[in-house]
């Protein structure tokens, strides 16, 4: 489902304590990278990873993922878990 019905809240009007929550869960306030070869996202853990960005829309495409690839997908669920061991990074777009 969409994160909001109607307009998203104005980030400037939110309490400062809420900003990390909205950035992490709704990608609000996260600016796209100015570098055309750099993809930024919301990390689940610390660190930096590099690899080929592999867009996987459904599990039917999972065989395309190669060890060390950056997994780019709309969302994940428990059946996607085996792919995490193959990918260097998982980026929900």
PDB file of N, CA, C and O in Angstrom:
ATOM      1  N   UNK A   1       0.829  -1.195   0.000  1.00  0.00           N
ATOM      2  CA  UNK A   1       0.000   0.000   0.000  1.00  0.00           C
ATOM      3  C   UNK A   1       0.870   1.254   0.000  1.00  0.00           C
ATOM      4  O   UNK A   1       2.034   1.189   0.394  1.00  0.00           O
ATOM      5  N   UNK A   2       0.338   2.377  -0.426  1.00  0.00           N
ATOM      6  CA  UNK A   2       1.123   3.612  -0.379  1.00  0.00           C
ATOM      7  C   UNK A   2       1.362   4.017   1.068  1.00  0.00           C
ATOM      8  O   UNK A   2       0.559   3.689   1.941  1.00  0.00           O
ATOM      9  N   UNK A   3       2.464   4.730   1.335  1.00  0.00           N
ATOM     10  CA  UNK A   3       2.743   5.110   2.721  1.00  0.00           C
ATOM     11  C   UNK A   3       1.749   6.124   3.283  1.00  0.00           C
ATOM     12  O   UNK A   3       1.576   6.211   4.498  1.00  0.00           O
ATOM     13  N   UNK A   4       1.090   6.897   2.403  1.00  0.00           N
ATOM     14  CA  UNK A   4       0.149   7.925   2.852  1.00  0.00           C
ATOM     15  C   UNK A   4      -1.042   7.979   1.916  1.00  0.00           C
ATOM     16  O   UNK A   4      -0.938   7.644   0.736  1.00  0.00           O
ATOM     17  N   UNK A   5      -2.162   8.399   2.450  1.00  0.00           N
ATOM     18  CA  UNK A   5      -3.313   8.744   1.621  1.00  0.00           C
ATOM     19  C   UNK A   5      -3.303  10.255   1.496  1.00  0.00           C
ATOM     20  O   UNK A   5      -3.276  10.961   2.504  1.00  0.00           O
ATOM     21  N   UNK A   6      -3.324  10.756   0.280  1.00  0.00           N
ATOM     22  CA  UNK A   6      -3.236  12.199   0.074  1.00  0.00           C
ATOM     23  C   UNK A   6      -1.785  12.644   0.046  1.00  0.00           C
ATOM     24  O   UNK A   6      -0.890  11.867  -0.286  1.00  0.00           O
ATOM     25  N   UNK A   7      -1.566  13.887   0.392  1.00  0.00           N
ATOM     26  CA  UNK A   7      -0.218  14.466   0.371  1.00  0.00           C
ATOM     27  C   UNK A   7       0.605  13.956   1.551  1.00  0.00           C
ATOM     28  O   UNK A   7       0.087  13.835   2.661  1.00  0.00           O
ATOM     29  N   UNK A   8       1.892  13.655   1.317  1.00  0.00           N
ATOM     30  CA  UNK A   8       2.743  13.293   2.452  1.00  0.00           C
ATOM     31  C   UNK A   8       2.945  14.502   3.359  1.00  0.00           C
ATOM     32  O   UNK A   8       2.798  15.642   2.918  1.00  0.00           O
ATOM     33  N   UNK A   9       3.278  14.259   4.619  1.00  0.00           N
ATOM     34  CA  UNK A   9       3.454  15.387   5.538  1.00  0.00           C
ATOM     35  C   UNK A   9       4.643  16.255   5.136  1.00  0.00           C
ATOM     36  O   UNK A   9       5.602  15.780   4.527  1.00  0.00           O
ATOM     37  N   UNK A  10       4.561  17.513   5.484  1.00  0.00           N
ATOM     38  CA  UNK A  10       5.662  18.452   5.236  1.00  0.00           C
ATOM     39  C   UNK A  10       6.772  18.123   6.221  1.00  0.00           C
ATOM     40  O   UNK A  10       6.570  18.191   7.433  1.00  0.00           O
ATOM     41  N   UNK A  11       7.942  17.768   5.705  1.00  0.00           N
ATOM     42  CA  UNK A  11       9.057  17.368   6.559  1.00  0.00           C
ATOM     43  C   UNK A  11       9.468  18.492   7.511  1.00  0.00           C
ATOM     44  O   UNK A  11       9.919  18.221   8.624  1.00  0.00           O
ATOM     45  N   UNK A  12       9.320  19.734   7.092  1.00  0.00           N
ATOM     46  CA  UNK A  12       9.714  20.867   7.928  1.00  0.00           C
ATOM     47  C   UNK A  12       8.806  21.020   9.144  1.00  0.00           C
ATOM     48  O   UNK A  12       9.212  21.603  10.149  1.00  0.00           O
ATOM     49  N   UNK A  13       7.580  20.502   9.062  1.00  0.00           N
ATOM     50  CA  UNK A  13       6.641  20.664  10.171  1.00  0.00           C
ATOM     51  C   UNK A  13       6.695  19.502  11.171  1.00  0.00           C
ATOM     52  O   UNK A  13       6.045  19.562  12.215  1.00  0.00           O
ATOM     53  N   UNK A  14       7.444  18.467  10.872  1.00  0.00           N
ATOM     54  CA  UNK A  14       7.511  17.313  11.772  1.00  0.00           C
ATOM     55  C   UNK A  14       8.439  17.576  12.948  1.00  0.00           C
ATOM     56  O   UNK A  14       9.415  18.312  12.802  1.00  0.00           O
ATOM     57  N   UNK A  15       8.161  16.993  14.110  1.00  0.00           N
ATOM     58  CA  UNK A  15       9.117  17.075  15.212  1.00  0.00           C
ATOM     59  C   UNK A  15      10.436  16.429  14.779  1.00  0.00           C
ATOM     60  O   UNK A  15      10.438  15.431  14.059  1.00  0.00           O
ATOM     61  N   UNK A  16      11.532  16.996  15.216  1.00  0.00           N
ATOM     62  CA  UNK A  16      12.847  16.519  14.800  1.00  0.00           C
ATOM     63  C   UNK A  16      13.041  15.034  15.133  1.00  0.00           C
ATOM     64  O   UNK A  16      13.782  14.343  14.435  1.00  0.00           O
ATOM     65  N   UNK A  17      12.397  14.542  16.171  1.00  0.00           N
ATOM     66  CA  UNK A  17      12.520  13.137  16.558  1.00  0.00           C
ATOM     67  C   UNK A  17      11.902  12.199  15.522  1.00  0.00           C
ATOM     68  O   UNK A  17      12.284  11.032  15.434  1.00  0.00           O
ATOM     69  N   UNK A  18      10.948  12.706  14.737  1.00  0.00           N
ATOM     70  CA  UNK A  18      10.262  11.876  13.749  1.00  0.00           C
ATOM     71  C   UNK A  18      11.004  11.795  12.417  1.00  0.00           C
ATOM     72  O   UNK A  18      10.712  10.906  11.616  1.00  0.00           O
ATOM     73  N   UNK A  19      11.939  12.681  12.158  1.00  0.00           N
ATOM     74  CA  UNK A  19      12.622  12.707  10.869  1.00  0.00           C
ATOM     75  C   UNK A  19      13.305  11.385  10.520  1.00  0.00           C
ATOM     76  O   UNK A  19      13.143  10.908   9.396  1.00  0.00           O
ATOM     77  N   UNK A  20      14.065  10.770  11.439  1.00  0.00           N
ATOM     78  CA  UNK A  20      14.688   9.486  11.080  1.00  0.00           C
ATOM     79  C   UNK A  20      13.668   8.403  10.719  1.00  0.00           C
ATOM     80  O   UNK A  20      13.926   7.584   9.838  1.00  0.00           O
ATOM     81  N   UNK A  21      12.527   8.392  11.384  1.00  0.00           N
ATOM     82  CA  UNK A  21      11.495   7.395  11.102  1.00  0.00           C
ATOM     83  C   UNK A  21      10.962   7.582   9.683  1.00  0.00           C
ATOM     84  O   UNK A  21      10.838   6.617   8.929  1.00  0.00           O
ATOM     85  N   UNK A  22      10.647   8.829   9.323  1.00  0.00           N
ATOM     86  CA  UNK A  22      10.100   9.087   7.999  1.00  0.00           C
ATOM     87  C   UNK A  22      11.146   8.845   6.918  1.00  0.00           C
ATOM     88  O   UNK A  22      10.801   8.386   5.829  1.00  0.00           O
ATOM     89  N   UNK A  23      12.405   9.141   7.188  1.00  0.00           N
ATOM     90  CA  UNK A  23      13.462   8.876   6.209  1.00  0.00           C
ATOM     91  C   UNK A  23      13.644   7.375   6.001  1.00  0.00           C
ATOM     92  O   UNK A  23      13.771   6.906   4.869  1.00  0.00           O
ATOM     93  N   UNK A  24      13.655   6.632   7.098  1.00  0.00           N
ATOM     94  CA  UNK A  24      13.915   5.197   7.008  1.00  0.00           C
ATOM     95  C   UNK A  24      12.757   4.432   6.378  1.00  0.00           C
ATOM     96  O   UNK A  24      12.969   3.631   5.468  1.00  0.00           O
ATOM     97  N   UNK A  25      11.544   4.666   6.848  1.00  0.00           N
ATOM     98  CA  UNK A  25      10.422   3.861   6.399  1.00  0.00           C
ATOM     99  C   UNK A  25       9.750   4.370   5.133  1.00  0.00           C
ATOM    100  O   UNK A  25       9.171   3.579   4.389  1.00  0.00           O
ATOM    101  N   UNK A  26       9.812   5.671   4.871  1.00  0.00           N
ATOM    102  CA  UNK A  26       9.099   6.229   3.727  1.00  0.00           C
ATOM    103  C   UNK A  26      10.008   6.916   2.714  1.00  0.00           C
ATOM    104  O   UNK A  26       9.525   7.464   1.724  1.00  0.00           O
ATOM    105  N   UNK A  27      11.321   6.892   2.950  1.00  0.00           N
ATOM    106  CA  UNK A  27      12.308   7.522   2.062  1.00  0.00           C
ATOM    107  C   UNK A  27      12.023   9.011   1.859  1.00  0.00           C
ATOM    108  O   UNK A  27      12.429   9.588   0.850  1.00  0.00           O
ATOM    109  N   UNK A  28      11.338   9.625   2.800  1.00  0.00           N
ATOM    110  CA  UNK A  28      11.079  11.057   2.703  1.00  0.00           C
ATOM    111  C   UNK A  28      12.298  11.817   3.187  1.00  0.00           C
ATOM    112  O   UNK A  28      12.871  11.488   4.226  1.00  0.00           O
ATOM    113  N   UNK A  29      12.692  12.826   2.441  1.00  0.00           N
ATOM    114  CA  UNK A  29      13.848  13.618   2.814  1.00  0.00           C
ATOM    115  C   UNK A  29      15.159  13.009   2.362  1.00  0.00           C
ATOM    116  O   UNK A  29      16.220  13.575   2.624  1.00  0.00           O
ATOM    117  N   UNK A  30      15.114  11.862   1.685  1.00  0.00           N
ATOM    118  CA  UNK A  30      16.321  11.245   1.157  1.00  0.00           C
ATOM    119  C   UNK A  30      16.527  11.765  -0.251  1.00  0.00           C
ATOM    120  O   UNK A  30      15.695  11.542  -1.131  1.00  0.00           O
ATOM    121  N   UNK A  31      17.628  12.453  -0.463  1.00  0.00           N
ATOM    122  CA  UNK A  31      17.896  13.036  -1.769  1.00  0.00           C
ATOM    123  C   UNK A  31      18.570  12.010  -2.668  1.00  0.00           C
ATOM    124  O   UNK A  31      19.406  11.234  -2.204  1.00  0.00           O
ATOM    125  N   UNK A  32      18.210  11.997  -3.964  1.00  0.00           N
ATOM    126  CA  UNK A  32      18.898  11.095  -4.876  1.00  0.00           C
ATOM    127  C   UNK A  32      20.348  11.511  -5.044  1.00  0.00           C
ATOM    128  O   UNK A  32      20.695  12.674  -4.836  1.00  0.00           O
ATOM    129  N   UNK A  33      21.180  10.578  -5.415  1.00  0.00           N
ATOM    130  CA  UNK A  33      22.596  10.855  -5.600  1.00  0.00           C
ATOM    131  C   UNK A  33      22.804  11.768  -6.798  1.00  0.00           C
ATOM    132  O   UNK A  33      22.109  11.643  -7.806  1.00  0.00           O
ATOM    133  N   UNK A  34      23.761  12.687  -6.691  1.00  0.00           N
ATOM    134  CA  UNK A  34      24.117  13.556  -7.800  1.00  0.00           C
ATOM    135  C   UNK A  34      25.017  12.832  -8.794  1.00  0.00           C
ATOM    136  O   UNK A  34      25.185  13.285  -9.926  1.00  0.00           O
ATOM    137  N   UNK A  35      25.601  11.703  -8.373  1.00  0.00           N
ATOM    138  CA  UNK A  35      26.472  10.925  -9.248  1.00  0.00           C
ATOM    139  C   UNK A  35      25.638   9.903 -10.019  1.00  0.00           C
ATOM    140  O   UNK A  35      24.897   9.139  -9.400  1.00  0.00           O
ATOM    141  N   UNK A  36      25.736   9.866 -11.352  1.00  0.00           N
ATOM    142  CA  UNK A  36      24.883   8.962 -12.136  1.00  0.00           C
ATOM    143  C   UNK A  36      25.169   7.483 -11.918  1.00  0.00           C
ATOM    144  O   UNK A  36      24.324   6.649 -12.243  1.00  0.00           O
ATOM    145  N   UNK A  37      26.330   7.132 -11.380  1.00  0.00           N
ATOM    146  CA  UNK A  37      26.657   5.719 -11.173  1.00  0.00           C
ATOM    147  C   UNK A  37      26.490   5.280  -9.726  1.00  0.00           C
ATOM    148  O   UNK A  37      26.881   4.167  -9.375  1.00  0.00           O
ATOM    149  N   UNK A  38      25.914   6.135  -8.875  1.00  0.00           N
ATOM    150  CA  UNK A  38      25.772   5.834  -7.459  1.00  0.00           C
ATOM    151  C   UNK A  38      24.298   5.757  -7.090  1.00  0.00           C
ATOM    152  O   UNK A  38      23.535   6.688  -7.349  1.00  0.00           O
ATOM    153  N   UNK A  39      23.905   4.646  -6.488  1.00  0.00           N
ATOM    154  CA  UNK A  39      22.543   4.466  -5.999  1.00  0.00           C
ATOM    155  C   UNK A  39      22.579   4.570  -4.485  1.00  0.00           C
ATOM    156  O   UNK A  39      23.388   3.904  -3.838  1.00  0.00           O
ATOM    157  N   UNK A  40      21.721   5.389  -3.915  1.00  0.00           N
ATOM    158  CA  UNK A  40      21.652   5.489  -2.467  1.00  0.00           C
ATOM    159  C   UNK A  40      20.317   4.909  -2.000  1.00  0.00           C
ATOM    160  O   UNK A  40      19.334   4.910  -2.740  1.00  0.00           O
ATOM    161  N   UNK A  41      20.300   4.424  -0.785  1.00  0.00           N
ATOM    162  CA  UNK A  41      19.083   3.854  -0.230  1.00  0.00           C
ATOM    163  C   UNK A  41      19.109   3.946   1.276  1.00  0.00           C
ATOM    164  O   UNK A  41      19.958   4.631   1.847  1.00  0.00           O
ATOM    165  N   UNK A  42      18.195   3.269   1.917  1.00  0.00           N
ATOM    166  CA  UNK A  42      18.120   3.239   3.370  1.00  0.00           C
ATOM    167  C   UNK A  42      18.778   1.962   3.858  1.00  0.00           C
ATOM    168  O   UNK A  42      18.231   0.877   3.663  1.00  0.00           O
ATOM    169  N   UNK A  43      19.939   2.066   4.488  1.00  0.00           N
ATOM    170  CA  UNK A  43      20.644   0.854   4.912  1.00  0.00           C
ATOM    171  C   UNK A  43      20.008   0.200   6.137  1.00  0.00           C
ATOM    172  O   UNK A  43      19.412   0.862   6.987  1.00  0.00           O
ATOM    173  N   UNK A  44      20.153  -1.093   6.194  1.00  0.00           N
ATOM    174  CA  UNK A  44      19.722  -1.835   7.378  1.00  0.00           C
ATOM    175  C   UNK A  44      20.904  -2.097   8.292  1.00  0.00           C
ATOM    176  O   UNK A  44      20.723  -2.445   9.459  1.00  0.00           O
ATOM    177  N   UNK A  45      22.117  -1.932   7.772  1.00  0.00           N
ATOM    178  CA  UNK A  45      23.318  -2.116   8.577  1.00  0.00           C
ATOM    179  C   UNK A  45      24.413  -1.202   8.031  1.00  0.00           C
ATOM    180  O   UNK A  45      24.304  -0.662   6.930  1.00  0.00           O
ATOM    181  N   UNK A  46      25.449  -1.045   8.811  1.00  0.00           N
ATOM    182  CA  UNK A  46      26.527  -0.144   8.428  1.00  0.00           C
ATOM    183  C   UNK A  46      27.384  -0.762   7.331  1.00  0.00           C
ATOM    184  O   UNK A  46      27.386  -1.977   7.135  1.00  0.00           O
ATOM    185  N   UNK A  47      28.112   0.095   6.620  1.00  0.00           N
ATOM    186  CA  UNK A  47      29.059  -0.404   5.636  1.00  0.00           C
ATOM    187  C   UNK A  47      28.797   0.138   4.250  1.00  0.00           C
ATOM    188  O   UNK A  47      27.817   0.841   4.005  1.00  0.00           O
ATOM    189  N   UNK A  48      29.699  -0.208   3.355  1.00  0.00           N
ATOM    190  CA  UNK A  48      29.624   0.195   1.958  1.00  0.00           C
ATOM    191  C   UNK A  48      29.797  -1.053   1.118  1.00  0.00           C
ATOM    192  O   UNK A  48      30.633  -1.902   1.430  1.00  0.00           O
ATOM    193  N   UNK A  49      29.029  -1.173   0.074  1.00  0.00           N
ATOM    194  CA  UNK A  49      29.161  -2.319  -0.824  1.00  0.00           C
ATOM    195  C   UNK A  49      29.123  -1.827  -2.260  1.00  0.00           C
ATOM    196  O   UNK A  49      28.491  -0.816  -2.567  1.00  0.00           O
ATOM    197  N   UNK A  50      29.796  -2.541  -3.123  1.00  0.00           N
ATOM    198  CA  UNK A  50      29.792  -2.236  -4.547  1.00  0.00           C
ATOM    199  C   UNK A  50      29.459  -3.507  -5.307  1.00  0.00           C
ATOM    200  O   UNK A  50      29.822  -4.612  -4.904  1.00  0.00           O
ATOM    201  N   UNK A  51      28.768  -3.323  -6.405  1.00  0.00           N
ATOM    202  CA  UNK A  51      28.442  -4.471  -7.237  1.00  0.00           C
ATOM    203  C   UNK A  51      27.548  -4.042  -8.374  1.00  0.00           C
ATOM    204  O   UNK A  51      27.122  -2.889  -8.444  1.00  0.00           O
ATOM    205  N   UNK A  52      27.269  -4.962  -9.256  1.00  0.00           N
ATOM    206  CA  UNK A  52      26.353  -4.711 -10.363  1.00  0.00           C
ATOM    207  C   UNK A  52      24.935  -4.642  -9.817  1.00  0.00           C
ATOM    208  O   UNK A  52      24.503  -5.541  -9.096  1.00  0.00           O
ATOM    209  N   UNK A  53      24.205  -3.576 -10.156  1.00  0.00           N
ATOM    210  CA  UNK A  53      22.815  -3.451  -9.723  1.00  0.00           C
ATOM    211  C   UNK A  53      21.956  -4.386 -10.575  1.00  0.00           C
ATOM    212  O   UNK A  53      21.908  -4.255 -11.798  1.00  0.00           O
ATOM    213  N   UNK A  54      21.289  -5.314  -9.926  1.00  0.00           N
ATOM    214  CA  UNK A  54      20.458  -6.289 -10.623  1.00  0.00           C
ATOM    215  C   UNK A  54      19.015  -6.070 -10.191  1.00  0.00           C
ATOM    216  O   UNK A  54      18.676  -6.320  -9.034  1.00  0.00           O
ATOM    217  N   UNK A  55      18.165  -5.609 -11.095  1.00  0.00           N
ATOM    218  CA  UNK A  55      16.755  -5.356 -10.785  1.00  0.00           C
ATOM    219  C   UNK A  55      15.992  -6.669 -10.922  1.00  0.00           C
ATOM    220  O   UNK A  55      15.936  -7.269 -11.995  1.00  0.00           O
ATOM    221  N   UNK A  56      15.415  -7.092  -9.820  1.00  0.00           N
ATOM    222  CA  UNK A  56      14.632  -8.330  -9.766  1.00  0.00           C
ATOM    223  C   UNK A  56      13.222  -7.936  -9.324  1.00  0.00           C
ATOM    224  O   UNK A  56      13.021  -7.503  -8.190  1.00  0.00           O
ATOM    225  N   UNK A  57      12.251  -8.087 -10.221  1.00  0.00           N
ATOM    226  CA  UNK A  57      10.879  -7.688  -9.904  1.00  0.00           C
ATOM    227  C   UNK A  57      10.103  -8.767  -9.161  1.00  0.00           C
ATOM    228  O   UNK A  57       9.286  -8.465  -8.290  1.00  0.00           O
ATOM    229  N   UNK A  58      10.360 -10.025  -9.507  1.00  0.00           N
ATOM    230  CA  UNK A  58       9.649 -11.139  -8.870  1.00  0.00           C
ATOM    231  C   UNK A  58      10.636 -12.272  -8.615  1.00  0.00           C
ATOM    232  O   UNK A  58      11.735 -12.284  -9.168  1.00  0.00           O
ATOM    233  N   UNK A  59      10.244 -13.205  -7.791  1.00  0.00           N
ATOM    234  CA  UNK A  59      11.100 -14.364  -7.515  1.00  0.00           C
ATOM    235  C   UNK A  59      11.320 -15.222  -8.755  1.00  0.00           C
ATOM    236  O   UNK A  59      12.282 -15.989  -8.805  1.00  0.00           O
ATOM    237  N   UNK A  60      10.460 -15.113  -9.745  1.00  0.00           N
ATOM    238  CA  UNK A  60      10.650 -15.858 -10.988  1.00  0.00           C
ATOM    239  C   UNK A  60      11.928 -15.418 -11.711  1.00  0.00           C
ATOM    240  O   UNK A  60      12.456 -16.161 -12.538  1.00  0.00           O
ATOM    241  N   UNK A  61      12.423 -14.222 -11.405  1.00  0.00           N
ATOM    242  CA  UNK A  61      13.649 -13.700 -12.013  1.00  0.00           C
ATOM    243  C   UNK A  61      14.877 -13.935 -11.141  1.00  0.00           C
ATOM    244  O   UNK A  61      15.964 -13.474 -11.490  1.00  0.00           O
ATOM    245  N   UNK A  62      14.741 -14.625 -10.040  1.00  0.00           N
ATOM    246  CA  UNK A  62      15.813 -14.756  -9.050  1.00  0.00           C
ATOM    247  C   UNK A  62      17.073 -15.397  -9.605  1.00  0.00           C
ATOM    248  O   UNK A  62      18.166 -15.111  -9.116  1.00  0.00           O
ATOM    249  N   UNK A  63      16.956 -16.255 -10.609  1.00  0.00           N
ATOM    250  CA  UNK A  63      18.154 -16.914 -11.140  1.00  0.00           C
ATOM    251  C   UNK A  63      19.113 -15.935 -11.810  1.00  0.00           C
ATOM    252  O   UNK A  63      20.267 -16.284 -12.058  1.00  0.00           O
ATOM    253  N   UNK A  64      18.662 -14.725 -12.106  1.00  0.00           N
ATOM    254  CA  UNK A  64      19.529 -13.711 -12.712  1.00  0.00           C
ATOM    255  C   UNK A  64      20.504 -13.104 -11.705  1.00  0.00           C
ATOM    256  O   UNK A  64      21.514 -12.524 -12.104  1.00  0.00           O
ATOM    257  N   UNK A  65      20.221 -13.228 -10.415  1.00  0.00           N
ATOM    258  CA  UNK A  65      21.070 -12.649  -9.378  1.00  0.00           C
ATOM    259  C   UNK A  65      22.382 -13.426  -9.280  1.00  0.00           C
ATOM    260  O   UNK A  65      22.375 -14.649  -9.138  1.00  0.00           O
ATOM    261  N   UNK A  66      23.497 -12.719  -9.354  1.00  0.00           N
ATOM    262  CA  UNK A  66      24.825 -13.320  -9.279  1.00  0.00           C
ATOM    263  C   UNK A  66      25.470 -12.962  -7.939  1.00  0.00           C
ATOM    264  O   UNK A  66      25.138 -11.925  -7.366  1.00  0.00           O
ATOM    265  N   UNK A  67      26.375 -13.787  -7.427  1.00  0.00           N
ATOM    266  CA  UNK A  67      27.050 -13.471  -6.163  1.00  0.00           C
ATOM    267  C   UNK A  67      27.697 -12.084  -6.212  1.00  0.00           C
ATOM    268  O   UNK A  67      28.414 -11.754  -7.156  1.00  0.00           O
ATOM    269  N   UNK A  68      27.429 -11.278  -5.180  1.00  0.00           N
ATOM    270  CA  UNK A  68      27.990  -9.936  -5.081  1.00  0.00           C
ATOM    271  C   UNK A  68      27.165  -8.856  -5.740  1.00  0.00           C
ATOM    272  O   UNK A  68      27.492  -7.677  -5.599  1.00  0.00           O
ATOM    273  N   UNK A  69      26.093  -9.211  -6.466  1.00  0.00           N
ATOM    274  CA  UNK A  69      25.235  -8.195  -7.084  1.00  0.00           C
ATOM    275  C   UNK A  69      24.521  -7.369  -6.019  1.00  0.00           C
ATOM    276  O   UNK A  69      24.354  -7.809  -4.882  1.00  0.00           O
ATOM    277  N   UNK A  70      24.108  -6.179  -6.401  1.00  0.00           N
ATOM    278  CA  UNK A  70      23.238  -5.354  -5.574  1.00  0.00           C
ATOM    279  C   UNK A  70      21.816  -5.710  -5.992  1.00  0.00           C
ATOM    280  O   UNK A  70      21.416  -5.456  -7.128  1.00  0.00           O
ATOM    281  N   UNK A  71      21.070  -6.287  -5.094  1.00  0.00           N
ATOM    282  CA  UNK A  71      19.688  -6.678  -5.388  1.00  0.00           C
ATOM    283  C   UNK A  71      18.796  -5.460  -5.277  1.00  0.00           C
ATOM    284  O   UNK A  71      18.671  -4.878  -4.200  1.00  0.00           O
ATOM    285  N   UNK A  72      18.173  -5.067  -6.383  1.00  0.00           N
ATOM    286  CA  UNK A  72      17.230  -3.947  -6.415  1.00  0.00           C
ATOM    287  C   UNK A  72      15.857  -4.549  -6.679  1.00  0.00           C
ATOM    288  O   UNK A  72      15.637  -5.186  -7.709  1.00  0.00           O
ATOM    289  N   UNK A  73      14.923  -4.341  -5.730  1.00  0.00           N
ATOM    290  CA  UNK A  73      13.605  -4.956  -5.845  1.00  0.00           C
ATOM    291  C   UNK A  73      12.560  -4.053  -5.221  1.00  0.00           C
ATOM    292  O   UNK A  73      12.886  -3.201  -4.395  1.00  0.00           O
ATOM    293  N   UNK A  74      11.299  -4.235  -5.614  1.00  0.00           N
ATOM    294  CA  UNK A  74      10.241  -3.381  -5.054  1.00  0.00           C
ATOM    295  C   UNK A  74      10.038  -3.599  -3.567  1.00  0.00           C
ATOM    296  O   UNK A  74       9.803  -2.641  -2.830  1.00  0.00           O
ATOM    297  N   UNK A  75      10.122  -4.826  -3.119  1.00  0.00           N
ATOM    298  CA  UNK A  75       9.968  -5.170  -1.709  1.00  0.00           C
ATOM    299  C   UNK A  75      10.446  -6.608  -1.530  1.00  0.00           C
ATOM    300  O   UNK A  75      10.700  -7.306  -2.512  1.00  0.00           O
ATOM    301  N   UNK A  76      10.566  -7.044  -0.309  1.00  0.00           N
ATOM    302  CA  UNK A  76      10.930  -8.435  -0.058  1.00  0.00           C
ATOM    303  C   UNK A  76       9.947  -9.045   0.927  1.00  0.00           C
ATOM    304  O   UNK A  76       9.166  -8.344   1.571  1.00  0.00           O
ATOM    305  N   UNK A  77      10.002 -10.350   1.029  1.00  0.00           N
ATOM    306  CA  UNK A  77       9.186 -11.118   1.968  1.00  0.00           C
ATOM    307  C   UNK A  77      10.024 -12.337   2.352  1.00  0.00           C
ATOM    308  O   UNK A  77      11.078 -12.558   1.755  1.00  0.00           O
ATOM    309  N   UNK A  78       9.599 -13.121   3.313  1.00  0.00           N
ATOM    310  CA  UNK A  78      10.403 -14.272   3.731  1.00  0.00           C
ATOM    311  C   UNK A  78      10.906 -15.168   2.594  1.00  0.00           C
ATOM    312  O   UNK A  78      12.035 -15.650   2.682  1.00  0.00           O
ATOM    313  N   UNK A  79      10.127 -15.419   1.529  1.00  0.00           N
ATOM    314  CA  UNK A  79      10.674 -16.268   0.465  1.00  0.00           C
ATOM    315  C   UNK A  79      11.900 -15.687  -0.253  1.00  0.00           C
ATOM    316  O   UNK A  79      12.610 -16.424  -0.937  1.00  0.00           O
ATOM    317  N   UNK A  80      12.156 -14.400  -0.112  1.00  0.00           N
ATOM    318  CA  UNK A  80      13.320 -13.768  -0.741  1.00  0.00           C
ATOM    319  C   UNK A  80      14.598 -13.991   0.065  1.00  0.00           C
ATOM    320  O   UNK A  80      15.687 -13.722  -0.441  1.00  0.00           O
ATOM    321  N   UNK A  81      14.499 -14.470   1.294  1.00  0.00           N
ATOM    322  CA  UNK A  81      15.637 -14.578   2.201  1.00  0.00           C
ATOM    323  C   UNK A  81      16.856 -15.292   1.595  1.00  0.00           C
ATOM    324  O   UNK A  81      17.972 -14.821   1.816  1.00  0.00           O
ATOM    325  N   UNK A  82      16.719 -16.381   0.857  1.00  0.00           N
ATOM    326  CA  UNK A  82      17.913 -17.015   0.285  1.00  0.00           C
ATOM    327  C   UNK A  82      18.711 -16.091  -0.644  1.00  0.00           C
ATOM    328  O   UNK A  82      19.919 -16.267  -0.802  1.00  0.00           O
ATOM    329  N   UNK A  83      18.049 -15.118  -1.251  1.00  0.00           N
ATOM    330  CA  UNK A  83      18.756 -14.194  -2.143  1.00  0.00           C
ATOM    331  C   UNK A  83      19.694 -13.270  -1.374  1.00  0.00           C
ATOM    332  O   UNK A  83      20.675 -12.780  -1.933  1.00  0.00           O
ATOM    333  N   UNK A  84      19.404 -13.031  -0.105  1.00  0.00           N
ATOM    334  CA  UNK A  84      20.245 -12.132   0.689  1.00  0.00           C
ATOM    335  C   UNK A  84      21.653 -12.689   0.857  1.00  0.00           C
ATOM    336  O   UNK A  84      22.609 -11.922   0.978  1.00  0.00           O
ATOM    337  N   UNK A  85      21.792 -14.003   0.867  1.00  0.00           N
ATOM    338  CA  UNK A  85      23.111 -14.617   1.004  1.00  0.00           C
ATOM    339  C   UNK A  85      23.924 -14.478  -0.282  1.00  0.00           C
ATOM    340  O   UNK A  85      25.151 -14.565  -0.245  1.00  0.00           O
ATOM    341  N   UNK A  86      23.264 -14.266  -1.406  1.00  0.00           N
ATOM    342  CA  UNK A  86      23.937 -14.110  -2.697  1.00  0.00           C
ATOM    343  C   UNK A  86      24.306 -12.655  -2.941  1.00  0.00           C
ATOM    344  O   UNK A  86      25.397 -12.360  -3.430  1.00  0.00           O
ATOM    345  N   UNK A  87      23.404 -11.754  -2.604  1.00  0.00           N
ATOM    346  CA  UNK A  87      23.590 -10.328  -2.900  1.00  0.00           C
ATOM    347  C   UNK A  87      24.551  -9.682  -1.917  1.00  0.00           C
ATOM    348  O   UNK A  87      24.659 -10.101  -0.764  1.00  0.00           O
ATOM    349  N   UNK A  88      25.252  -8.648  -2.395  1.00  0.00           N
ATOM    350  CA  UNK A  88      26.099  -7.876  -1.474  1.00  0.00           C
ATOM    351  C   UNK A  88      25.260  -6.821  -0.764  1.00  0.00           C
ATOM    352  O   UNK A  88      25.594  -6.410   0.347  1.00  0.00           O
ATOM    353  N   UNK A  89      24.170  -6.376  -1.398  1.00  0.00           N
ATOM    354  CA  UNK A  89      23.293  -5.332  -0.857  1.00  0.00           C
ATOM    355  C   UNK A  89      21.896  -5.599  -1.356  1.00  0.00           C
ATOM    356  O   UNK A  89      21.712  -6.130  -2.451  1.00  0.00           O
ATOM    357  N   UNK A  90      20.896  -5.228  -0.550  1.00  0.00           N
ATOM    358  CA  UNK A  90      19.511  -5.271  -0.979  1.00  0.00           C
ATOM    359  C   UNK A  90      18.987  -3.841  -0.919  1.00  0.00           C
ATOM    360  O   UNK A  90      19.040  -3.211   0.137  1.00  0.00           O
ATOM    361  N   UNK A  91      18.481  -3.317  -2.035  1.00  0.00           N
ATOM    362  CA  UNK A  91      17.963  -1.955  -2.106  1.00  0.00           C
ATOM    363  C   UNK A  91      16.528  -2.019  -2.588  1.00  0.00           C
ATOM    364  O   UNK A  91      16.273  -2.368  -3.740  1.00  0.00           O
ATOM    365  N   UNK A  92      15.579  -1.683  -1.707  1.00  0.00           N
ATOM    366  CA  UNK A  92      14.177  -1.625  -2.111  1.00  0.00           C
ATOM    367  C   UNK A  92      13.971  -0.296  -2.824  1.00  0.00           C
ATOM    368  O   UNK A  92      14.249   0.766  -2.268  1.00  0.00           O
ATOM    369  N   UNK A  93      13.488  -0.360  -4.045  1.00  0.00           N
ATOM    370  CA  UNK A  93      13.281   0.890  -4.783  1.00  0.00           C
ATOM    371  C   UNK A  93      11.876   1.359  -4.691  1.00  0.00           C
ATOM    372  O   UNK A  93      11.534   2.397  -5.257  1.00  0.00           O
TER     373      UNK A  93
END
